Amino acid sequence: MTELFNACEYLLDRRVEAGDGDRVALVGPSGELTYGRLHERVMRLAAVLRGLGLQPEQRLVMFMADRPDFVTVYLAAMRVGAVPVPVSTMLHADGLADLLRDSRARFLAVTPEFAQTASRAAADAPELRAVLAADGATVAAGVASHDLDALVADAAPDPAVYPTTADSPAFWLYTSGTTGTAKGAMHRHGSVRVVCETYGARVLGIRREDRCLSAAKAFFAYGLGNSVLFPLAVGAASVLEPAAAKPELMAERVRAHGVTLFFAGPTFFANMLRAELPGDALAGVRLAASAGESLPAALYQRWTGRFGVDILDGIGMTEMLHIFLSNREGDVRPGTTGTAVPGYDLKILDDADDPVPDGTPGTLYVRGDSTATGYWSRYAASRQVFRGEWLRTGDTYVRDADGYYTCLGRSGDMLKASGIWVSPAEVEGRLLAHPAVAQAVVVAASDTDGLDKPVAYVVLTA
């Protein structure tokens, strides 16, 4: 008989059963939430979702800021066997509507910051049945809109957990990593345990005394691991910041909440240097992690020299859920992405799909148990990326004789700027829509920190 496994139970019930009910789980704008209170709130919301008719494997799109209710909705949806789909809060209404239609979402959860955009998008999503308005959001969606706080307050906790297995669909994350077209990467319940017990435990060494703060938002796979999966898996605390990450704001949150693990990307680390924060701004932080784009050696040296905190640069993908190649504490080689995270295998192949010797560039492939099962309704794209047990990253890498990997760039047409995929064709299309632009081309160019940024060259009509 297949063993039952539910990611919500793994992240939450397990902690309460271990005696962590009184420990702080989440720190948000309104204060702290213990594991016990979070558990009760999740059970109440699970009862609400069942009562509203959300069925197992139906999608619930999350258009939400990094607040405690993001975590509550994410966990409660998985608890009832449904599929939460956190999406980028940078989307405009038409982009959100596209994802609502593509996912065939029945429910949409929204926080106040994005209520207006959600209202416009929901009107163009015919399969949407209900909106959950969190933290006092007001959504005029043309479908039933429910005050999440009021519903949860009136509901009785329901301890039932839908009988999922490790291979059951748990959540989706949309990515445009290889083509510029958004694709829903479908993750299993078991993938949560995999990333927590590989990168979380064996690279970060996360422990229950830690407090985590991520500049990357939780709708990113990177941010989801940083702010939700890793801390909850061990009984640590997550500091959630709904506002856009700014260096001064992050430094203040570090100081105010005793943050010990800080997560960001190279562009944000560079911005922290430019903000001229004092050298003790990150006092108490024992480790920083970087992902989203390669961390140049010079930037690493400047940042660690200023703040005295080591950065573990790594690479992950939405399709792999989190980081699978990383430097290690006490074993950082600046300018490289380190070595394979325990539990993952890597290989570099040439254009003929043959292995290359050390020192020869090629396309990086990864194998591990956190791999998504594929892209939702994208057969051709899935075939291109998911190659049996292996996943084709699309990144060009070289491995040295000591087994350390260095990123040389992308194999395809996409650019990565500030950790976000950018389609040159899409940017060119927007430029060409202006009546003054006759021709446009967008390329990548390095800035003064050694980070790639999109640069546009245009020919005017007159």
PETA-V119958 format. One line per field, one symbol per residue. ss: DSSP state (2 for helix, 1 for strand, 0 for the rest). psi: psi as a letter, one per 30 degrees, with the letter a starting at -180 (. if undefined). A space follows every 10 residues. Layout:
ss: ???
psi: ???
This chain:
ss: 0001002222 2222222000 0001111100 1111222222 2222222222 2200000011 1110000222 2222222220 0011110000 0022222222 2220001111 0222222222 2200000001 1110000000 0001111222 2222000000 0000100011 1111100000 0011111122 2222222222 2222000000 1111000000 2222222222 2222001110 0000002222 2222222000 1111022222 2222000000 0000001111 0000002222 2222222000 1111110222 0011110100 1000000111 0000111110 0000100000 0111111000 0000100022 2222211001 1111111110 0000111111 0000111001 1102222222 2200001111 1111110000 0111111111 00
psi: kkkkkkeeee feeeeefggg eflkekjafg alkleeeeee eeeeeeeeee efgklkflkj kjiklilefe eeeeeeeeeg gljkiklkgf kleeeeeeee eefhkflkkk lefgeeeeee effgiffkfl kjjlhgkjji fflkkkjeee eeeflkkjfk kkillffkke llkklhffff kkkjkjklef eeeeeefdee efeehklffl kkkkeklffk eeeeeefdee eefggakkjk jflkkkeeee eeeeeeghkf kkkaleeeee eeeffhllfg fgkfkfklkk lelkjkeeee eeeeeefgkk kjklklleff eakfklllkf ikjkflgblk kkfkkllkla fggkkllkfk lakkkkklgg klfakjhiee eeeeejibfl kjfgkklkkl ffgkkkkfal faflljkhgk kkjeeeeeee effkffkelk kklkkkafgg kkkkkkklkl f.
